[in-house]
Amino acid sequence: MKTILLFTFSILVALPSFAQLGTAFPPMDCQNVDGVKSNVPNSLKGKKSVLCLAYSQKAQEKLQGWIDASVHNLILRSSEKSLIPEEPYDIHAFFIAMLTGANQNLSAAAEGQIRKNIDVQLHPYILVYKGELEPIKSKLKMDVKDDPYVFVLDEKGKVIYVTHGVYTDKAMDEIEELIAEEE
């Protein structure tokens, strides 16, 4: 009986974290660090997408591992082991810094730091969101402030995969499996 209760409790605790699967990703008006505006997910429809979001300084620090791995595994599809890069995936991939609340006042400085510290070739993949945090955080169940969140969207903008925290090879393998699947 104790085992059944423990199992039931674990399922109930885990369910909220997966509640966003199958739901439409909420609209976010963003712009890249070069000022090009886009609306996520509306501008992404037609291709699978990988979106990495961070809304705190600590989350942005953890996001760096995802950026490094995503550039090699998803965008360039190269590794130190291969002499010839593979054909890139036909996907959208973006890293979204969420500047909300009082942090919106610091957005110009933050964008300047991003432009200065990020390779210019990655500028198109770095988006900045300035707006309300709570509706997006609530809809996407982004409850751990200090973690970056990674979402995979299908071609219609629905969430098909979610993870959060530091980069792991296991999570990247799961993401690559999903984006490599043909519809």
Rosetta blueprint (number, residue, H / E / L):
1 M L
2 K H
3 T H
4 I H
5 L H
6 L H
7 F H
8 T H
9 F H
10 S H
11 I H
12 L H
13 V H
14 A H
15 L H
16 P H
17 S H
18 F H
19 A L
20 Q L
21 L L
22 G L
23 T L
24 A E
25 F L
26 P L
27 P L
28 M E
29 D E
30 C E
31 Q E
32 N E
33 V L
34 D L
35 G L
36 V L
37 K E
38 S E
39 N E
40 V E
41 P L
42 N H
43 S H
44 L H
45 K L
46 G L
47 K L
48 K L
49 S E
50 V E
51 L E
52 C E
53 L E
54 A E
55 Y L
56 S L
57 Q H
58 K H
59 A H
60 Q H
61 E H
62 K H
63 L H
64 Q H
65 G H
66 W H
67 I H
68 D H
69 A H
70 S H
71 V H
72 H H
73 N H
74 L H
75 I H
76 L L
77 R L
78 S L
79 S L
80 E L
81 K L
82 S L
83 L L
84 I L
85 P L
86 E L
87 E L
88 P L
89 Y L
90 D L
91 I L
92 H E
93 A E
94 F E
95 F E
96 I E
97 A E
98 M E
99 L E
100 T E
101 G H
102 A H
103 N H
104 Q H
105 N H
106 L H
107 S H
108 A H
109 A H
110 A H
111 E H
112 G H
113 Q H
114 I H
115 R H
116 K H
117 N H
118 I L
119 D L
120 V H
121 Q H
122 L H
123 H H
124 P H
125 Y H
126 I E
127 L E
128 V E
129 Y E
130 K E
131 G E
132 E L
133 L L
134 E H
135 P H
136 I H
137 K H
138 S H
139 K H
140 L H
141 K L
142 M L
143 D L
144 V L
145 K L
146 D L
147 D L
148 P L
149 Y E
150 V E
151 F E
152 V E
153 L E
154 D L
155 E L
156 K L
157 G L
158 K E
159 V E
160 I E
161 Y E
162 V E
163 T E
164 H E
165 G L
166 V L
167 Y L
168 T L
169 D H
170 K H
171 A H
172 M H
173 D H
174 E H
175 I H
176 E H
177 E H
178 L H
179 I H
180 A H
181 E L
182 E L
183 E L
